[in-house]
């Protein structure tokens, strides 16, 4: 995947990823119109399909709402790179098929607006703008299979047939 970076700092929690006041909306595309609204009012206007979100430590902390990775994916973000992810957000992202990558060096060095390419299966991250590469932590094989299927439900459906 390849895209333009939208960057945030440390401790981006699920309440700013998708504010609770919108959780009565069931359509994920409609809900995505409010993604990052309390942190970055312009996010929904600047994000384009394939863009990459980069953040610091503890991304996705806070409540365990599954809506958070879902609205990021529905907004068009193709992958999230962070120094670290909150445990529940990490599992929820895998379960819905949102590619995420832990790589502290890349998260610190990549800047807003950089062009980046990612191979989530090998963990290789390339900052095209700065001509630098970073080695992120690749997923184990079974998680790669879940991601390829587009999430856990699709994976289970494929395995059941």
C-alpha positions as CSV (number, residue, x, y, z in Angstrom):
1,X,0.0,0.0,0.0
2,X,1.1,3.6,-0.6
3,X,-0.3,6.9,0.6
4,X,0.1,10.3,2.1
5,X,0.7,10.5,5.8
6,X,-1.7,12.2,8.3
7,X,0.2,12.3,11.6
8,X,-0.8,12.6,15.2
9,X,1.0,12.4,18.6
10,X,0.9,10.1,21.6
11,X,-2.1,8.8,23.4
12,X,-4.7,9.2,20.7
13,X,-7.7,7.5,22.4
14,X,-10.8,6.0,21.1
15,X,-12.9,8.9,22.3
16,X,-11.2,11.3,19.9
17,X,-11.0,8.7,17.1
18,X,-14.8,8.5,17.3
19,X,-16.6,10.6,19.9
20,X,-19.3,8.7,21.9
21,X,-22.0,11.2,20.9
22,X,-22.0,9.6,17.4
23,X,-22.2,5.9,18.5
24,X,-25.9,5.8,17.8
25,X,-25.1,5.9,14.0
26,X,-24.9,2.3,12.7
27,X,-23.7,2.9,9.1
28,X,-19.9,2.9,9.2
29,X,-19.5,5.3,6.2
30,X,-21.8,7.8,7.9
31,X,-20.0,7.3,11.2
32,X,-16.6,7.9,9.5
33,X,-17.7,11.5,8.7
34,X,-16.9,12.1,12.4
35,X,-13.6,10.3,12.5
36,X,-10.9,12.3,14.5
37,X,-13.4,15.2,14.7
38,X,-12.4,16.2,18.3
39,X,-8.7,16.1,17.5
40,X,-8.6,17.3,13.9
41,X,-11.7,19.0,12.6
42,X,-10.3,18.9,9.0
43,X,-9.4,15.2,9.0
44,X,-12.5,14.2,7.0
45,X,-11.8,16.9,4.4
46,X,-8.2,16.0,3.9
47,X,-8.2,12.2,4.1
48,X,-8.1,10.4,0.7
49,X,-8.5,6.6,0.1
50,X,-5.1,4.9,0.7
51,X,-3.8,7.5,3.1
52,X,-1.7,6.3,6.0
53,X,-2.1,7.4,9.6
54,X,1.0,7.7,11.8
55,X,1.0,8.3,15.5
56,X,3.1,8.0,18.6
57,X,2.7,5.8,21.7
58,X,-0.4,4.1,23.0
59,X,-2.6,4.7,19.9
60,X,-6.2,3.6,20.5
61,X,-6.2,3.7,24.3
62,X,-9.4,4.4,26.2
63,X,-12.6,2.5,25.8
64,X,-12.8,-0.8,23.9
65,X,-15.2,0.4,21.3
66,X,-14.8,-1.5,18.0
67,X,-16.0,1.5,16.2
68,X,-12.6,3.2,16.4
69,X,-10.7,1.0,14.0
70,X,-13.8,0.7,11.9
71,X,-14.2,4.4,11.3
72,X,-10.5,4.8,10.5
73,X,-10.8,2.0,7.9
74,X,-14.1,3.5,6.5
75,X,-12.5,6.9,6.3
76,X,-10.1,5.6,3.7
77,X,-7.0,5.1,5.8
78,X,-5.1,2.0,4.4
79,X,-2.8,1.5,7.4
80,X,-1.9,2.9,10.8
81,X,1.7,3.1,11.9
82,X,2.4,3.8,15.6
83,X,5.1,3.5,18.1
84,X,2.7,1.3,20.2
85,X,-0.9,0.4,20.1
86,X,-3.3,-0.2,23.0
87,X,-3.9,-3.9,23.3
88,X,-7.7,-3.8,22.7
89,X,-7.4,-1.5,19.7
90,X,-4.7,-3.8,18.3
91,X,-7.1,-6.8,18.5
92,X,-10.1,-4.8,17.2
93,X,-8.1,-3.6,14.2
94,X,-7.1,-7.1,13.3
95,X,-10.6,-8.4,13.8
96,X,-12.0,-5.8,11.3
97,X,-9.1,-6.1,8.8
98,X,-7.5,-2.7,9.4
99,X,-3.7,-3.0,8.7
100,X,-1.6,-1.7,11.6
101,X,2.1,-1.6,12.1
102,X,4.2,-1.0,15.2
103,X,7.5,0.7,14.3
104,X,8.8,3.3,16.8
105,X,11.5,4.5,14.4
106,X,9.1,5.1,11.6
107,X,6.5,6.7,13.8
108,X,9.0,9.2,15.1
109,X,10.7,10.0,11.8
110,X,7.8,10.1,9.3
111,X,6.2,13.5,9.1
112,X,2.7,14.8,8.1
113,X,2.4,14.9,4.3
114,X,5.2,12.4,3.6
115,X,4.6,9.8,1.0
116,X,5.0,6.3,2.4
117,X,4.7,2.7,1.1
118,X,4.1,-0.3,3.4
119,X,4.5,-4.0,2.9
120,X,2.4,-5.2,5.9
121,X,3.4,-8.8,5.3
122,X,7.2,-8.2,5.6
123,X,6.9,-5.2,7.8
124,X,9.0,-3.0,5.5
125,X,8.0,0.7,5.6
126,X,9.5,3.1,3.0
127,X,9.4,6.8,3.4
128,X,9.5,7.8,-0.3
129,X,9.7,11.5,0.6
130,X,12.8,11.1,2.7
131,X,14.2,8.0,0.9
132,X,14.4,6.0,4.2
133,X,13.3,2.6,5.1
134,X,12.2,1.1,8.5
135,X,11.6,-2.4,9.6
136,X,8.3,-2.7,11.4
137,X,7.0,-5.8,13.2
138,X,5.3,-8.1,10.7
139,X,2.2,-10.0,11.7
140,X,2.4,-13.8,12.4
141,X,1.0,-15.9,9.5
142,X,-2.4,-16.5,11.0
143,X,-2.9,-12.7,11.5
144,X,-1.8,-12.1,7.9
145,X,-4.5,-14.6,6.8
146,X,-7.1,-12.6,8.8
147,X,-6.0,-9.3,7.3
148,X,-6.0,-10.8,3.7
149,X,-9.6,-12.0,4.3
150,X,-10.6,-8.5,5.4
151,X,-11.2,-9.3,9.0
152,X,-12.0,-12.1,11.4
153,X,-15.6,-12.7,10.3
154,X,-14.6,-13.1,6.6
155,X,-11.7,-15.3,7.7
156,X,-14.0,-17.6,9.6
157,X,-16.5,-17.7,6.7
158,X,-13.7,-18.7,4.3
159,X,-12.5,-21.4,6.6
160,X,-16.0,-22.7,7.2
161,X,-16.6,-23.4,3.5
